[in-house]
Amino acid sequence: MDVLIQQLFNGLTLGSVYSLVALGLTLVYGILHIPNFAHGALYMVGGYVTLMAMTMVGIPYVVAIAVSILIVGFLALLMERLVFHPLRHAPPIHDKIAAIGILLFLEALVHLLWGAEYRAMPSPFGQVVSFLGLTVTTQRILIIVSAVVVMLALHLFLKKTLTGAAIVAMSQNREGAFLVGINANKVAMLTFFISGALAAIAASIASPINLVYPGMGHLVILKAFVIIIIGGMGSIPGAIVGGYIIGFTESLGATFISNDYKDLIAFLLLVVILTARPKGLFVKGAH
């Protein structure tokens, strides 16, 4: 029983990270219909910026996360302005190719600047605590609490602010949003900034229990795509629920089936769910 509870907690930790990454991906897709394959590179850059801010500049961990949010958010905004915006009337394949190009460029740049070696990220939240039969680090608790706070803040932003309402309107009906005078450029820029910020937060809180390296975004972004397909393309609740479904099944599968196949579980689950619900668990649209 203790093992089950421990793995459920680990699943909650994994699901929190996956949900944050998938949220940024689904926001961009829901509004601009761009499957941003470069999102994994933003996740990777977020981890590196936080790490380098701490180790090279000496900035405290929490402040380094804030720096990473601003830098990666701005990088995502530049990506929208310089690459995706000029391609908005091009055939759909063009933005996909451009996203892969950005991914390769950012990985090569990080490799050039900081090398290919795996790096550990220090954290002030490394203490081990025990409660309810669980033995966990405070970093894992931080991951879960941070994810919940960020998700609640995003929900309130989308529901309670005019800017958030504009984002929701764009995701539900682009033409209608244009007709009522919503500035599509500003909404697109803000959406990309939020997407980059979510990727930076996810990488910054997950890296102390994993490692930082140029390819760290590959598997995460693949699973994020699985999550948004399972949840329903463009659905914000779907991204959150899908993230936790993948987190729990992966954690439990690694323990009770085999750790060797834990990364395949997400893709097996994708097939099973889409067989029953071809459009995903939730209908498209921000809610």
Backbone as CSV, one residue per row, in Angstrom:
resi,resn,N_x,N_y,N_z,CA_x,CA_y,CA_z,C_x,C_y,C_z
1,MET,0.834,-1.213,0.000,0.000,0.000,0.000,0.865,1.257,0.000
2,ASP,1.954,1.226,0.804,2.862,2.378,0.848,3.471,2.659,-0.512
3,VAL,3.789,1.569,-1.245,4.374,1.724,-2.584,3.375,2.401,-3.518
4,LEU,2.110,1.991,-3.423,1.065,2.584,-4.265,0.917,4.081,-3.989
5,ILE,0.866,4.438,-2.712,0.719,5.848,-2.329,1.922,6.659,-2.816
6,GLN,3.124,6.066,-2.656,4.346,6.749,-3.101,4.307,7.003,-4.609
7,GLN,3.858,6.005,-5.370,3.820,6.154,-6.830,2.712,7.096,-7.286
8,LEU,1.617,7.143,-6.533,0.559,8.103,-6.845,1.078,9.531,-6.662
9,PHE,1.878,9.728,-5.619,2.473,11.046,-5.386,3.462,11.382,-6.497
10,ASN,4.273,10.383,-6.890,5.215,10.600,-8.006,4.462,10.925,-9.294
11,GLY,3.317,10.253,-9.487,2.492,10.520,-10.660,1.940,11.934,-10.651
12,LEU,1.600,12.403,-9.450,1.119,13.778,-9.295,2.223,14.773,-9.667
13,THR,3.451,14.444,-9.279,4.598,15.298,-9.618,4.825,15.332,-11.125
14,LEU,4.869,14.148,-11.733,5.067,14.056,-13.188,3.953,14.767,-13.944
15,GLY,2.718,14.485,-13.518,1.554,15.070,-14.181,1.548,16.582,-14.103
16,SER,2.048,17.136,-13.001,2.096,18.591,-12.843,3.015,19.216,-13.888
17,VAL,4.171,18.593,-14.101,5.129,19.100,-15.103,4.544,18.954,-16.508
18,TYR,4.011,17.766,-16.803,3.444,17.527,-18.134,2.299,18.496,-18.441
19,SER,1.458,18.742,-17.435,0.303,19.627,-17.640,0.740,21.053,-17.956
20,LEU,1.771,21.535,-17.258,2.268,22.893,-17.524,2.803,23.020,-18.948
21,VAL,3.564,22.020,-19.381,4.109,22.050,-20.749,2.970,21.964,-21.764
22,ALA,2.026,21.048,-21.524,0.905,20.860,-22.458,0.000,22.088,-22.510
23,LEU,-0.133,22.802,-21.396,-0.960,24.013,-21.368,-0.431,25.065,-22.342
24,GLY,0.886,25.287,-22.310,1.484,26.258,-23.225,1.291,25.846,-24.673
25,LEU,1.442,24.557,-24.927,1.290,24.027,-26.284,-0.151,24.178,-26.770
26,THR,-1.106,23.869,-25.892,-2.523,23.895,-26.292,-3.051,25.321,-26.431
27,LEU,-2.498,26.267,-25.659,-2.901,27.667,-25.817,-2.567,28.166,-27.215
28,VAL,-1.347,27.882,-27.657,-0.908,28.317,-28.983,-1.718,27.622,-30.071
29,TYR,-1.942,26.320,-29.906,-2.702,25.592,-30.925,-4.155,26.055,-30.968
30,GLY,-4.749,26.266,-29.789,-6.149,26.662,-29.725,-6.420,27.987,-30.395
31,ILE,-5.464,28.907,-30.351,-5.678,30.245,-30.879,-5.153,30.399,-32.302
32,LEU,-3.970,29.861,-32.557,-3.333,30.077,-33.863,-3.317,28.833,-34.745
33,HIS,-3.758,27.696,-34.194,-3.756,26.418,-34.924,-2.362,26.058,-35.421
34,ILE,-1.364,26.391,-34.590,0.023,26.046,-34.907,0.488,24.954,-33.939
35,PRO,0.835,23.761,-34.444,1.445,22.753,-33.569,2.923,23.115,-33.378
36,ASN,3.220,23.817,-32.314,4.557,24.402,-32.142,5.577,23.350,-31.700
37,PHE,6.223,22.728,-32.679,7.222,21.693,-32.379,8.438,22.269,-31.663
38,ALA,8.604,23.588,-31.679,9.745,24.213,-30.996,9.475,24.400,-29.501
39,HIS,8.293,24.015,-29.034,7.952,24.223,-27.623,8.897,23.449,-26.692
40,GLY,9.345,22.278,-27.148,10.297,21.496,-26.353,11.626,22.227,-26.198
41,ALA,12.013,23.002,-27.220,13.248,23.788,-27.133,13.086,24.925,-26.132
42,LEU,11.888,25.510,-26.045,11.634,26.550,-25.046,11.758,25.966,-23.645
43,TYR,11.255,24.750,-23.475,11.388,24.040,-22.194,12.863,23.863,-21.840
44,MET,13.640,23.429,-22.825,15.079,23.203,-22.623,15.803,24.512,-22.284
45,VAL,15.505,25.572,-23.033,16.132,26.877,-22.777,15.759,27.371,-21.381
46,GLY,14.513,27.143,-20.967,14.085,27.532,-19.625,14.930,26.895,-18.541
47,GLY,15.235,25.612,-18.715,16.087,24.914,-17.747,17.494,25.494,-17.717
48,TYR,18.048,25.767,-18.891,19.407,26.312,-18.966,19.498,27.726,-18.412
49,VAL,18.506,28.571,-18.715,18.554,29.952,-18.216,18.525,29.975,-16.692
50,THR,17.645,29.157,-16.103,17.578,29.087,-14.633,18.894,28.588,-14.057
51,LEU,19.434,27.523,-14.646,20.688,26.948,-14.154,21.845,27.945,-14.257
52,MET,21.980,28.599,-15.402,23.096,29.520,-15.609,22.948,30.789,-14.766
53,ALA,21.713,31.230,-14.576,21.479,32.390,-13.710,21.937,32.092,-12.286
54,MET,21.758,30.846,-11.865,22.175,30.445,-10.509,23.683,30.232,-10.415
55,THR,24.238,29.472,-11.361,25.634,29.043,-11.237,26.636,30.084,-11.735
56,MET,26.278,30.846,-12.767,27.217,31.808,-13.340,27.047,33.217,-12.773
57,VAL,25.801,33.577,-12.448,25.527,34.929,-11.949,25.334,34.944,-10.430
58,GLY,24.984,33.783,-9.874,24.800,33.699,-8.425,23.431,34.145,-7.940
59,ILE,22.441,34.128,-8.833,21.085,34.534,-8.471,20.402,33.404,-7.699
60,PRO,19.639,33.712,-6.648,18.904,32.670,-5.919,17.914,31.935,-6.832
61,TYR,17.590,30.705,-6.456,16.761,29.816,-7.271,15.433,30.453,-7.699
62,VAL,14.683,30.991,-6.756,13.355,31.549,-7.064,13.475,32.752,-8.004
63,VAL,14.484,33.606,-7.779,14.702,34.772,-8.654,15.132,34.295,-10.042
64,ALA,15.950,33.239,-10.081,16.404,32.689,-11.367,15.221,32.178,-12.186
65,ILE,14.223,31.603,-11.506,13.016,31.139,-12.204,12.291,32.327,-12.829
66,ALA,12.189,33.432,-12.085,11.537,34.640,-12.611,12.276,35.173,-13.833
67,VAL,13.611,35.163,-13.773,14.430,35.599,-14.919,14.170,34.695,-16.127
68,SER,14.109,33.390,-15.871,13.861,32.419,-16.934,12.493,32.636,-17.579
69,ILE,11.479,32.926,-16.758,10.125,33.181,-17.271,10.139,34.361,-18.237
70,LEU,10.813,35.437,-17.849,10.865,36.640,-18.689,11.633,36.382,-19.985
71,ILE,12.801,35.739,-19.875,13.641,35.523,-21.056,12.990,34.556,-22.034
72,VAL,12.488,33.424,-21.528,11.880,32.424,-22.421,10.552,32.942,-22.979
73,GLY,9.794,33.678,-22.142,8.560,34.279,-22.635,8.839,35.249,-23.776
74,PHE,9.887,36.063,-23.604,10.260,37.017,-24.652,10.775,36.289,-25.895
75,LEU,11.517,35.194,-25.701,12.007,34.391,-26.832,10.835,33.815,-27.624
76,ALA,9.807,33.330,-26.912,8.614,32.794,-27.573,7.881,33.895,-28.332
77,LEU,7.825,35.091,-27.738,7.189,36.246,-28.387,7.927,36.593,-29.687
78,LEU,9.263,36.611,-29.624,10.067,36.867,-30.827,9.815,35.801,-31.896
79,MET,9.679,34.573,-31.447,9.406,33.453,-32.353,8.102,33.708,-33.134
80,GLU,7.100,34.194,-32.417,5.811,34.477,-33.059,5.939,35.621,-34.056
81,ARG,6.620,36.714,-33.643,6.735,37.903,-34.489,7.595,37.656,-35.727
82,LEU,8.747,36.988,-35.525,9.733,36.882,-36.598,9.525,35.674,-37.505
83,VAL,8.841,34.645,-36.997,8.698,33.410,-37.779,7.237,33.094,-38.106
84,PHE,6.418,32.907,-37.080,5.054,32.429,-37.325,4.136,33.504,-37.909
85,HIS,4.289,34.755,-37.465,3.435,35.811,-38.004,3.641,36.014,-39.508
86,PRO,4.886,36.089,-39.988,5.074,36.236,-41.446,4.544,35.036,-42.246
87,LEU,4.411,33.877,-41.583,3.968,32.662,-42.287,2.459,32.418,-42.154
88,ARG,1.724,33.405,-41.600,0.307,33.157,-41.266,-0.557,32.860,-42.501
89,HIS,-0.146,33.335,-43.686,-0.928,33.070,-44.899,-0.271,32.002,-45.772
90,ALA,0.831,31.437,-45.299,1.535,30.404,-46.071,0.817,29.058,-45.895
91,PRO,1.105,28.077,-46.749,0.529,26.737,-46.556,0.881,26.187,-45.170
92,PRO,-0.018,25.390,-44.568,0.168,24.922,-43.184,1.495,24.211,-42.914
93,ILE,2.035,23.538,-43.928,3.281,22.791,-43.721,4.440,23.725,-43.397
94,HIS,4.367,24.999,-43.822,5.483,25.918,-43.647,5.764,26.220,-42.178
95,ASP,4.688,26.446,-41.378,4.958,26.764,-39.970,5.479,25.547,-39.210
96,LYS,5.106,24.359,-39.659,5.627,23.139,-39.016,7.126,22.991,-39.281
97,ILE,7.508,23.226,-40.537,8.930,23.152,-40.904,9.716,24.238,-40.164
98,ALA,9.133,25.444,-40.093,9.793,26.549,-39.388,9.991,26.214,-37.910
99,ALA,8.984,25.588,-37.283,9.081,25.224,-35.862,10.201,24.216,-35.636
100,ILE,10.317,23.245,-36.540,11.401,22.260,-36.422,12.755,22.950,-36.605
101,GLY,12.799,23.924,-37.518,14.032,24.695,-37.718,14.436,25.456,-36.462
102,ILE,13.464,26.076,-35.791,13.745,26.797,-34.539,14.259,25.827,-33.477
103,LEU,13.627,24.670,-33.391,14.047,23.638,-32.432,15.508,23.267,-32.643
104,LEU,15.874,22.978,-33.879,17.258,22.573,-34.185,18.238,23.718,-33.923
105,PHE,17.830,24.941,-34.259,18.696,26.093,-34.045,18.967,26.314,-32.551
106,LEU,17.913,26.277,-31.732,18.080,26.527,-30.292,18.911,25.427,-29.630
107,GLU,18.698,24.194,-30.056,19.500,23.094,-29.502,20.971,23.255,-29.880
108,ALA,21.229,23.606,-31.127,22.615,23.803,-31.569,23.257,24.978,-30.837
109,LEU,22.487,26.035,-30.605,23.006,27.218,-29.907,23.379,26.876,-28.463
110,VAL,22.507,26.155,-27.782,22.786,25.750,-26.397,23.990,24.813,-26.347
111,HIS,24.065,23.911,-27.305,25.211,22.987,-27.392,26.513,23.766,-27.571
112,LEU,26.477,24.803,-28.409,27.660,25.628,-28.655,28.060,26.421,-27.410
113,LEU,27.063,27.000,-26.721,27.334,27.856,-25.566,27.764,27.069,-24.334
114,TRP,27.082,25.939,-24.068,27.286,25.266,-22.779,27.656,23.786,-22.890
115,GLY,27.811,23.290,-24.111,28.249,21.911,-24.271,27.112,20.916,-24.147
116,ALA,27.455,19.641,-24.337,26.437,18.586,-24.378,26.314,17.819,-23.072
117,GLU,27.160,18.127,-22.083,27.153,17.310,-20.865,25.876,17.529,-20.039
118,TYR,25.550,16.512,-19.284,24.390,16.565,-18.388,24.778,17.365,-17.151
119,ARG,23.909,18.266,-16.728,24.205,19.114,-15.572,23.109,18.971,-14.526
120,ALA,23.516,18.979,-13.268,22.550,18.942,-12.162,22.230,20.369,-11.737
121,MET,20.945,20.632,-11.482,20.539,21.958,-11.028,20.396,21.954,-9.503
122,PRO,21.158,22.809,-8.807,21.002,22.877,-7.345,19.658,23.503,-6.976
123,SER,19.161,23.127,-5.813,17.886,23.685,-5.357,17.904,23.816,-3.841
124,PRO,17.345,24.892,-3.299,17.262,25.023,-1.836,16.162,24.160,-1.235
125,PHE,15.448,23.429,-2.102,14.331,22.614,-1.619,14.640,21.118,-1.711
126,GLY,15.842,20.762,-1.315,16.258,19.363,-1.410,15.999,18.541,-0.162
127,GLN,15.426,19.161,0.865,15.197,18.445,2.126,14.189,17.297,1.940
128,VAL,14.411,16.238,2.663,13.505,15.079,2.623,12.528,15.181,3.784
129,VAL,11.249,15.017,3.478,10.225,15.050,4.523,9.394,13.776,4.459
130,SER,8.846,13.386,5.590,8.000,12.191,5.658,6.641,12.558,6.241
131,PHE,5.578,12.100,5.578,4.226,12.276,6.100,3.297,11.272,5.428
132,LEU,2.317,10.785,6.184,1.323,9.818,5.693,1.969,8.597,5.038
133,GLY,3.115,8.189,5.555,3.811,7.035,4.992,4.616,7.337,3.744
134,LEU,4.661,8.619,3.346,5.423,9.030,2.167,6.770,9.597,2.570
135,THR,7.772,9.367,1.754,9.067,10.020,1.914,9.359,10.768,0.626
136,VAL,9.327,12.104,0.709,9.479,12.922,-0.502,10.403,14.100,-0.226
137,THR,10.915,14.678,-1.303,11.702,15.911,-1.162,10.753,17.107,-1.240
138,THR,11.163,18.191,-0.622,10.332,19.398,-0.698,10.275,19.938,-2.130
139,GLN,11.258,19.560,-2.957,11.228,19.975,-4.366,9.996,19.393,-5.072
140,ARG,9.676,18.141,-4.781,8.494,17.511,-5.403,7.203,18.173,-4.927
141,ILE,7.185,18.545,-3.652,6.020,19.277,-3.129,5.914,20.633,-3.821
142,LEU,7.075,21.284,-4.011,7.110,22.572,-4.706,6.556,22.441,-6.127
143,ILE,6.907,21.361,-6.813,6.431,21.147,-8.187,4.905,21.109,-8.223
144,ILE,4.319,20.317,-7.314,2.858,20.159,-7.298,2.163,21.467,-6.926
145,VAL,2.647,22.109,-5.874,2.027,23.359,-5.411,2.169,24.451,-6.473
146,SER,3.366,24.569,-7.054,3.602,25.592,-8.086,2.691,25.388,-9.284
147,ALA,2.556,24.124,-9.721,1.710,23.833,-10.883,0.255,24.209,-10.618
148,VAL,-0.229,23.852,-9.439,-1.629,24.161,-9.091,-1.840,25.678,-9.041
149,VAL,-0.893,26.400,-8.429,-1.000,27.864,-8.328,-0.991,28.500,-9.719
150,VAL,-0.078,28.034,-10.585,0.020,28.587,-11.944,-1.258,28.303,-12.735
151,MET,-1.778,27.082,-12.618,-3.012,26.726,-13.331,-4.194,27.564,-12.853
152,LEU,-4.297,27.762,-11.549,-5.371,28.597,-11.000,-5.227,30.048,-11.472
153,ALA,-3.982,30.550,-11.463,-3.732,31.921,-11.910,-4.107,32.077,-13.384
154,LEU,-3.756,31.070,-14.206,-4.093,31.116,-15.630,-5.609,31.081,-15.825
155,HIS,-6.289,30.227,-15.042,-7.751,30.134,-15.118,-8.403,31.478,-14.781
156,LEU,-7.939,32.091,-13.701,-8.497,33.384,-13.290,-8.203,34.463,-14.337
157,PHE,-6.996,34.429,-14.892,-6.628,35.390,-15.931,-7.549,35.271,-17.144
158,LEU,-7.807,34.027,-17.573,-8.643,33.812,-18.754,-10.107,34.143,-18.497
159,LYS,-10.549,33.929,-17.251,-11.969,34.113,-16.929,-12.309,35.515,-16.452
160,LYS,-11.376,36.184,-15.784,-11.709,37.416,-15.064,-11.137,38.692,-15.679
161,THR,-10.309,38.582,-16.703,-9.715,39.793,-17.287,-10.166,39.952,-18.736
162,LEU,-10.166,41.189,-19.197,-10.557,41.466,-20.588,-9.581,40.830,-21.578
163,THR,-8.297,40.890,-21.229,-7.275,40.291,-22.105,-7.465,38.781,-22.180
164,GLY,-7.726,38.178,-21.024,-7.987,36.738,-20.990,-9.215,36.383,-21.804
165,ALA,-10.256,37.211,-21.693,-11.484,36.978,-22.459,-11.211,37.051,-23.960
166,ALA,-10.293,37.956,-24.353,-9.930,38.066,-25.774,-9.244,36.800,-26.262
167,ILE,-8.381,36.224,-25.405,-7.706,34.966,-25.763,-8.724,33.846,-25.933
168,VAL,-9.673,33.752,-24.991,-10.714,32.721,-25.068,-11.565,32.923,-26.321
169,ALA,-11.918,34.177,-26.603,-12.730,34.476,-27.794,-12.011,34.062,-29.071
170,MET,-10.701,34.344,-29.131,-9.904,33.967,-30.298,-9.879,32.453,-30.481
171,SER,-9.798,31.720,-29.367,-9.720,30.264,-29.457,-11.054,29.657,-29.881
172,GLN,-12.150,30.317,-29.508,-13.470,29.755,-29.808,-13.963,30.146,-31.198
173,ASN,-13.645,31.376,-31.623,-14.138,31.830,-32.916,-13.259,32.978,-33.419
174,ARG,-12.293,32.652,-34.248,-11.340,33.668,-34.734,-12.052,34.777,-35.518
175,GLU,-12.944,34.375,-36.419,-13.615,35.368,-37.261,-14.477,36.307,-36.412
176,GLY,-15.212,35.724,-35.461,-16.051,36.530,-34.575,-15.221,37.490,-33.740
177,ALA,-14.044,37.024,-33.302,-13.150,37.879,-32.504,-12.669,39.074,-33.326
178,PHE,-12.340,38.818,-34.602,-11.918,39.919,-35.478,-13.046,40.936,-35.646
179,LEU,-14.277,40.426,-35.807,-15.423,41.295,-36.059,-15.724,42.231,-34.892
180,VAL,-15.454,41.775,-33.674,-15.728,42.639,-32.514,-14.506,43.490,-32.139
181,GLY,-13.492,43.478,-32.991,-12.379,44.411,-32.822,-11.232,43.941,-31.951
182,ILE,-11.126,42.638,-31.705,-10.007,42.124,-30.912,-8.726,42.204,-31.744
183,ASN,-7.670,42.732,-31.138,-6.382,42.878,-31.816,-5.676,41.522,-31.871
184,ALA,-5.727,40.902,-33.033,-5.184,39.544,-33.186,-3.689,39.493,-32.927
185,ASN,-2.957,40.523,-33.340,-1.507,40.544,-33.143,-1.146,40.530,-31.664
186,LYS,-1.811,41.394,-30.887,-1.527,41.450,-29.447,-1.872,40.137,-28.758
187,VAL,-3.003,39.549,-29.143,-3.417,38.270,-28.547,-2.404,37.178,-28.879
188,ALA,-1.953,37.137,-30.128,-0.965,36.128,-30.540,0.348,36.299,-29.778
189,MET,0.816,37.549,-29.639,2.072,37.810,-28.929,1.960,37.413,-27.461
190,LEU,0.849,37.788,-26.835,0.660,37.462,-25.422,0.549,35.953,-25.213
191,THR,-0.144,35.289,-26.128,-0.308,33.835,-26.027,1.042,33.133,-26.106
192,PHE,1.889,33.554,-27.028,3.218,32.959,-27.139,4.056,33.262,-25.898
193,PHE,3.928,34.479,-25.364,4.677,34.818,-24.145,4.255,33.904,-22.987
194,ILE,2.951,33.730,-22.806,2.447,32.852,-21.740,2.919,31.423,-21.966
195,SER,2.880,30.977,-23.228,3.329,29.620,-23.568,4.794,29.422,-23.181
196,GLY,5.654,30.404,-23.518,7.066,30.324,-23.150,7.264,30.362,-21.647
197,ALA,6.485,31.198,-20.962,6.589,31.300,-19.503,6.224,29.974,-18.834
198,LEU,5.172,29.309,-19.322,4.765,28.011,-18.763,5.851,26.949,-18.963
199,ALA,6.475,26.967,-20.158,7.567,26.024,-20.431,8.745,26.287,-19.492
200,ALA,9.068,27.569,-19.261,10.179,27.931,-18.376,9.907,27.503,-16.939
201,ILE,8.685,27.704,-16.475,8.318,27.288,-15.109,8.451,25.776,-14.972
202,ALA,7.889,25.041,-15.943,7.936,23.574,-15.891,9.378,23.065,-15.843
203,ALA,10.239,23.601,-16.709,11.641,23.160,-16.746,12.375,23.534,-15.463
204,SER,12.104,24.720,-14.959,12.827,25.215,-13.778,12.498,24.424,-12.518
205,ILE,11.235,24.000,-12.384,10.869,23.247,-11.176,11.166,21.756,-11.322
206,ALA,11.216,21.256,-12.574,11.464,19.820,-12.780,12.954,19.485,-12.833
207,SER,13.789,20.429,-13.278,15.215,20.130,-13.491,15.976,19.687,-12.242
208,PRO,15.683,20.229,-11.040,16.425,19.745,-9.866,16.229,18.255,-9.568
209,ILE,15.128,17.651,-10.038,14.951,16.206,-9.812,15.298,15.404,-11.071
210,ASN,15.599,16.109,-12.153,16.073,15.467,-13.382,17.469,16.011,-13.684
211,LEU,17.761,16.269,-14.935,19.037,16.866,-15.307,18.798,17.871,-16.424
212,VAL,19.765,18.763,-16.619,19.674,19.757,-17.690,20.660,19.361,-18.786
213,TYR,20.157,19.231,-20.031,21.008,18.871,-21.175,20.264,19.279,-22.450
214,PRO,20.966,19.407,-23.592,20.335,19.958,-24.799,19.109,19.201,-25.303
215,GLY,19.060,17.895,-25.075,17.920,17.114,-25.587,16.810,16.898,-24.572
216,MET,16.812,17.656,-23.480,15.861,17.393,-22.385,14.401,17.647,-22.780
217,GLY,14.186,18.402,-23.859,12.808,18.704,-24.251,12.176,17.692,-25.186
218,HIS,12.965,16.748,-25.717,12.457,15.837,-26.745,11.288,14.993,-26.260
219,LEU,11.531,14.203,-25.215,10.499,13.290,-24.725,9.338,14.057,-24.096
220,VAL,9.666,15.156,-23.436,8.626,15.965,-22.790,7.653,16.512,-23.827
221,ILE,8.165,17.011,-24.946,7.274,17.601,-25.950,6.480,16.525,-26.681
222,LEU,7.075,15.356,-26.882,6.317,14.254,-27.480,5.129,13.887,-26.597
223,LYS,5.388,13.812,-25.292,4.302,13.481,-24.361,3.283,14.613,-24.271
224,ALA,3.753,15.843,-24.402,2.829,16.982,-24.386,1.877,16.914,-25.583
225,PHE,2.384,16.515,-26.742,1.509,16.355,-27.905,0.510,15.228,-27.687
226,VAL,0.986,14.133,-27.087,0.070,13.038,-26.745,-1.030,13.552,-25.822
227,ILE,-0.640,14.357,-24.834,-1.584,14.890,-23.851,-2.646,15.757,-24.503
228,ILE,-2.235,16.671,-25.402,-3.235,17.578,-25.986,-4.120,16.852,-27.001
229,ILE,-3.633,15.763,-27.567,-4.482,14.950,-28.447,-5.481,14.166,-27.606
230,ILE,-5.000,13.581,-26.498,-5.894,12.852,-25.580,-6.959,13.788,-25.016
231,GLY,-6.535,14.981,-24.589,-7.460,15.916,-23.949,-8.393,16.588,-24.923
232,GLY,-8.013,16.631,-26.200,-8.790,17.356,-27.206,-7.982,18.560,-27.655
233,MET,-7.674,18.633,-28.932,-6.795,19.683,-29.447,-7.344,21.072,-29.125
234,GLY,-6.569,21.871,-28.407,-6.977,23.222,-28.066,-7.751,23.346,-26.774
235,SER,-7.994,22.224,-26.087,-8.776,22.274,-24.852,-7.874,22.467,-23.633
236,ILE,-8.102,23.527,-22.877,-7.296,23.789,-21.683,-7.578,22.765,-20.578
237,PRO,-8.859,22.482,-20.246,-9.100,21.410,-19.257,-8.524,20.076,-19.714
238,GLY,-8.592,19.820,-21.031,-8.050,18.573,-21.573,-6.550,18.458,-21.362
239,ALA,-5.827,19.576,-21.497,-4.372,19.575,-21.295,-4.035,19.247,-19.847
240,ILE,-4.811,19.793,-18.920,-4.554,19.550,-17.492,-4.877,18.108,-17.128
241,VAL,-6.086,17.663,-17.489,-6.505,16.295,-17.162,-5.605,15.281,-17.859
242,GLY,-5.317,15.524,-19.141,-4.443,14.617,-19.890,-3.059,14.510,-19.280
243,GLY,-2.534,15.634,-18.813,-1.215,15.636,-18.171,-1.177,14.744,-16.944
244,TYR,-2.207,14.848,-16.123,-2.233,14.026,-14.905,-2.525,12.556,-15.214
245,ILE,-3.328,12.290,-16.246,-3.566,10.897,-16.656,-2.246,10.241,-17.067
246,ILE,-1.475,10.951,-17.896,-0.184,10.408,-18.347,0.774,10.259,-17.163
247,GLY,0.810,11.268,-16.286,1.693,11.204,-15.117,1.402,10.005,-14.232
248,PHE,0.125,9.785,-13.916,-0.252,8.666,-13.045,0.004,7.316,-13.717
249,THR,-0.399,7.172,-14.981,-0.225,5.874,-15.644,1.258,5.542,-15.836
250,GLU,2.058,6.575,-16.116,3.497,6.354,-16.300,4.155,5.924,-14.993
251,SER,3.814,6.613,-13.908,4.408,6.298,-12.609,3.988,4.907,-12.119
252,LEU,2.700,4.602,-12.236,2.209,3.294,-11.792,2.719,2.187,-12.706
253,GLY,2.771,2.470,-14.010,3.259,1.470,-14.963,4.714,1.134,-14.749
254,ALA,5.529,2.148,-14.430,6.960,1.923,-14.187,7.176,1.006,-12.986
255,THR,6.285,1.119,-11.987,6.437,0.317,-10.758,5.827,-1.072,-10.890
256,PHE,4.629,-1.131,-11.441,3.892,-2.397,-11.418,3.965,-3.184,-12.722
257,ILE,4.499,-2.579,-13.785,4.681,-3.319,-15.039,6.181,-3.447,-15.304
258,SER,6.788,-2.366,-15.798,8.243,-2.378,-16.018,8.727,-0.961,-16.273
259,ASN,9.819,-0.601,-15.633,10.404,0.724,-15.839,10.922,0.897,-17.261
260,ASP,11.243,-0.231,-17.917,11.777,-0.180,-19.282,10.747,0.335,-20.280
261,TYR,9.466,0.156,-19.958,8.405,0.504,-20.914,7.597,1.731,-20.492
262,LYS,8.063,2.453,-19.453,7.245,3.548,-18.926,7.001,4.658,-19.954
263,ASP,7.968,4.880,-20.847,7.803,5.942,-21.846,6.883,5.524,-22.993
264,LEU,6.618,4.215,-23.113,5.700,3.739,-24.152,4.249,3.821,-23.695
265,ILE,4.053,3.898,-22.374,2.702,3.858,-21.819,1.851,5.014,-22.337
266,ALA,2.454,6.213,-22.437,1.712,7.385,-22.910,1.159,7.149,-24.311
267,PHE,1.962,6.534,-25.175,1.537,6.339,-26.557,0.511,5.212,-26.673
268,LEU,0.637,4.192,-25.809,-0.364,3.130,-25.760,-1.700,3.695,-25.282
269,LEU,-1.634,4.552,-24.282,-2.838,5.181,-23.739,-3.507,6.055,-24.807
270,LEU,-2.687,6.729,-25.619,-3.213,7.555,-26.712,-4.077,6.716,-27.648
271,VAL,-3.590,5.539,-28.029,-4.319,4.658,-28.942,-5.635,4.203,-28.307
272,VAL,-5.556,3.806,-27.029,-6.750,3.304,-26.325,-7.826,4.381,-26.217
273,ILE,-7.432,5.588,-25.790,-8.410,6.665,-25.593,-8.988,7.137,-26.919
274,LEU,-8.146,7.267,-27.946,-8.652,7.741,-29.238,-9.527,6.707,-29.930
275,THR,-9.354,5.443,-29.584,-10.246,4.401,-30.109,-11.659,4.613,-29.578
276,ALA,-11.738,4.984,-28.283,-13.039,5.212,-27.656,-13.568,6.614,-27.925
277,ARG,-12.647,7.622,-27.920,-13.044,9.028,-28.108,-12.144,9.648,-29.173
278,PRO,-12.491,9.495,-30.445,-11.602,9.951,-31.528,-11.219,11.428,-31.472
279,LYS,-12.058,12.281,-30.865,-11.752,13.710,-30.782,-11.112,14.104,-29.457
280,GLY,-10.783,13.112,-28.626,-10.193,13.401,-27.317,-11.255,13.476,-26.239
281,LEU,-10.799,13.635,-25.009,-11.704,13.614,-23.863,-12.564,14.862,-23.767
282,PHE,-12.049,16.011,-24.255,-12.766,17.265,-24.163,-12.934,17.865,-25.556
283,VAL,-14.018,18.601,-25.743,-14.197,19.275,-27.037,-13.196,20.410,-27.147
284,LYS,-12.891,20.814,-28.367,-11.929,21.885,-28.605,-12.446,23.212,-28.055
285,GLY,-11.495,24.017,-27.553,-11.834,25.365,-27.107,-11.372,25.615,-25.713
286,ALA,-11.053,26.850,-25.364,-10.638,27.206,-24.017,-11.869,27.374,-23.152
287,HIS,-11.833,26.808,-21.976,-12.984,26.880,-21.069,-12.549,27.422,-19.727
